[in-house]
Amino acid sequence: MDVLYRQLAVQGFSEDLRSSLGWVLGELADNVATHATGPCYVMLTSRETDQKILVLTVGDIGVGIPRRIKSKAAYSGLSDMQALIWAFKSGVSSWDDEYERGKGLNDILGVAKGNLGNVRAESNGRAVRFDFKRGPHCCLVGSAGTQSDGTRYCIVLTDSEFAATTKREIDQMLDTFLEEL
């Protein structure tokens, strides 16, 4: 990460964006190591339009978010789309509560919102996108690009002044979206 941070600094990316990238990459790497049952991939690209942008793509060939989340009795009645969205809520995990898991995907949304970026998650044929440049109606659902097992994330971080977002704010946004779904 130190080498990557230095290279991004040379390219003119802000400390806020570099720190955000490190946080997101760490959270997704933890998820892949915890839940995937095989290989994964990570791609990082940068773009410069009117702003500097980093695009992080991570994927695995595990059982996928809906199946993993619904394996816990508390979430077994959710639809696959609901399970995919619920996974981003703070404290939601397929692990027993004693392990205090289920914070990382919520944090990723907080980072993306703080950078006016977006997150797309695809799993088991379902897709959800959170585009924080769209304002309060930032959540969209649809079909994934593939029906294959596993999970794929694409996170776009915009190099702008970071605005912190709490877990509670993200949970409230998700609750509102789930009610409208």
Buried (B, 14 or more C-beta within 10 A) or exposed (E): EEEEBEEBEEEEBBEBBBEBBBBBBEBBBEBBEBBBEEEBEEEBEBEEEEEBBBBBBBBBBBBBBBBBBBEBEEBEEBEBBBBBBBBBBBEBBBEEEEEEBBBBBBBBBBBBBBBBBBBBBBBBBBBBBBBBEEEEEBBBBEEBEEEBBBBBBBBBBBBBEBEEBEBEBBBEBBEEBBEEE
